[in-house]
């Protein structure tokens, strides 16, 4: 029965994938040869972070990592589309901006780095131009979030993220698969980072992966793994001491809910490190939690038989929860979030840091706008 279902899905979706692939191919060639679709290049250092597959490859933690290694010595800004925000056009974030105004990921970044210039604009060329006009010589570099397919700008350094658990060489184009564009378009990247890599990756597994990726001589390849911090309270329903007390008792029931693309690595971590007694509610990526959603979360939590129990969500979901109007439905409950970071494997961290810092150091200084063919 399952095989018949898979065959039927392939019959329906694969032809659509062929059509979609052709459209994207034509679009990329128009950019490549500067036909109709033009590309603008800026003199200010611009680093793009993106992916080819849909879903969570860890863009936000990698953007945050770039911020950490650059912010001490350089004035930098981030620019993203601001997915699912209610505003339009260019918006410069403030410390009081909510996710309705700028989106959840920019809101999370602004919360972590209040001094950072965080901006959103669905038109990246306009956004970069606004940043340059506003900050002029005070701006040293711009980080573009989720911009691999936004070819209206040619970044000085392009970072492509590849999910270890969903390698692009084993995938197909949308809608049959998860690829936004053909895997060969990885040629546009200067750096490829394999994310969500197991810490105990065996040398032979790494060699096979490197061979399958088939990177070009001018590209640098790095590997990162997801790491998690200590649980943090979302509301006032629980303090950090109470979190520690619950964790130290041993027997703990978890209600986990997420609205992110690929929560599997987080769930695996929680089962391994926190508790096997895990109940899960999944919502769509970037989900705007409704009153009914929060009531469902509360009901599921109250039905847990254990007296020692926690509600856990992601840092991105926590960012949205604090801005919604019906948060009081669960704000008295022990709701916590799990911070997510990245760690480079082996000697990758030093080499990656040097490549990023040297690029910005070498190219900062001029921020005059000019047009150039890609």
Number of C-alpha atoms within 10 A of each C-alpha: 6 7 8 9 10 10 12 12 12 16 12 12 16 18 13 16 19 15 13 16 20 14 12 15 14 11 15 17 12 14 17 15 13 14 12 9 15 19 21 16 21 21 16 24 24 27 23 26 26 25 28 24 24 14 17 17 25 23 20 22 18 22 20 18 15 19 20 11 14 17 14 9 10 17 18 22 21 26 26 23 25 26 17 15 16 11 15 14 13 22 20 16 20 17 13 11 17 21 26 18 20 28 23 27 24 28 27 21 21 22 16 11 16 15 12 19 20 25 25 28 22 17 16 21 19 13 22 26 15 17 20 21 14 11 14 15 15 13 22 24 25 23 24 27 22 21 24 23 15 17 19 17 24 24 28 17 19 21 27 24 28 26 21 18 15 15 16 23 15 9 15 20 23 21 18 18 17 16 21 18 23 19 18 13 13 25 14 15 23 19 22 23 24 22 26 21 20 15 15 7 10 9 9 9 10 13 11 10 15 13 10 13 19 11 17 12 7 9 14 16 17 18 25 25 18 19 15 14 10 13 19 19 20 25 19 12 14 18 16 13 9 13 19 12 12 17 17 11 9 11 15 18 22 22 21 23 19 24 21 18 16 18 16 10 14 19 18 12 14 19 13 10 9 18 15 15 14 18 14 15 14 13 15 12 15 19 15 18 18 14 15 11 15 18 15 15 19 17 12 15 22 14 8 15 9 14 11 15 22 23 24 25 25 21 21 23 24 24 22 23 24 16 14 16 11 17 18 14 16 20 18 12 18 20 25 26 21 20 17 17 17 19 20 20 16 11 10 16 15 10 12 19 15 12 15 16 15 11 17 22 15 9 16 17 16 14 21 14 16 9 12 13 14 15
